[in-house]
Amino acid sequence: MKRHILTALAIAAAVLPAVALRLEPIKYGNMENWVTRNITESKIIGGNHKTLYEIAPKTTITGNKAYKNMGGSPWATSNAYAKVCGVVKGSNTVEPAQKGGSTVAKCSAKMENVKALGIVNMDVMVAGSIYLGEMFEPVTSTKGAYGKMEMGIPYTKRPKALVYDYAIEMPDVNTRTKSTGFSSKKTLQGRDNAEVYVLLQRRWEDKDGNIYAKRVGTGRERYNKSVAWTKQHQLPIHYGDITKESYYKPWMGLLDGEKAYYARNSKGKLVPVHEVGWDDADATPTHVLMMASASCGEAFIGTEGLSLYIDNIAFGF
């Protein structure tokens, strides 16, 4: 009898909704406001008109102009105005879409092609991503991708979870494509995943302008199959050293070396942020990193057709 009762309780717990949290929306995280950018690509590659989007107060920008976050928006995207070898190209892998009866962000993995006879011929795999931070334009090469973006914003709170609505469209293939534009395309074995993560860091700077951090909180999920539209999904944030926990995966680990993201130091220079350890479980963060992406691999690796839809992003307490 006791076993039957425990089984019944376990089943009941499995079907109960997640505990309701007090939500603190991230500014513009409801994806209702978009900047429309009209870029004209160089005539030598066709002179096409390209539309790029950014998450910020509604406006339209016409012309080949570098974008900086507008209206106090904390959001950046993988969309970019590039000028490589004097050739202007626009890349758009994040755009507004309709899902669940509202406007959402659609992040897609796409192959961008640039061809100009005798000058340039390249294919670049771009996985659509949105993140808290800033992209620096114009992009002049595909080398050192993380050095072209500032990842993270100041933040000192300790939420229990990141909460969002989302859906996944996953092609039924078990391969990925690596293409940087400066080497031949490669087919890699293994299924790509869409990914959402939130990382809390406590950062400090030394006298030479180097930035270091300890990891305060970690929330990271990967999705390897299609997911129907899901509302108020909760991504738990775990505090302190989680390497001994049953849910820990190697890809939740510290970010340093080639995996390090960048930030501006007090001298205004963009430098890598070296995560050097796990902080105490009760530590107070100084910054938060949050990204939603149509790939979980390195830069310029992805699966064409993989799309992540996301909306109503908030911290839950």
Salt bridges, closest charged atoms under 4 A:
GLU24 OE1 - LYS157 NZ 2.60
GLU41 OE2 - LYS50 NZ 3.73
GLU41 OE2 - LYS89 NZ 3.40
GLU54 OE2 - ARG37 NH1 3.14
GLU112 OE1 - LYS50 NZ 3.47
GLU112 OE1 - LYS89 NZ 3.41
ASP123 OD2 - LYS185 NZ 3.74
GLU134 OE2 - LYS68 NZ 2.83
GLU137 OE1 - ARG37 NH2 2.72
ASP165 OD2 - LYS231 NZ 3.41
GLU169 OE2 - LYS99 NZ 3.76
ASP172 OD1 - ARG191 NH1 3.78
GLU195 OE2 - ARG220 NE 2.61
GLU195 OE2 - ARG222 NE 2.92
ASP208 OD1 - LYS207 NZ 3.51
GLU221 OE1 - HIS233 NE2 2.69
ASP256 OD1 - HIS274 ND1 2.73
GLU275 OE1 - ARG215 NH2 2.77
ASP279 OD2 - ARG202 NE 2.52
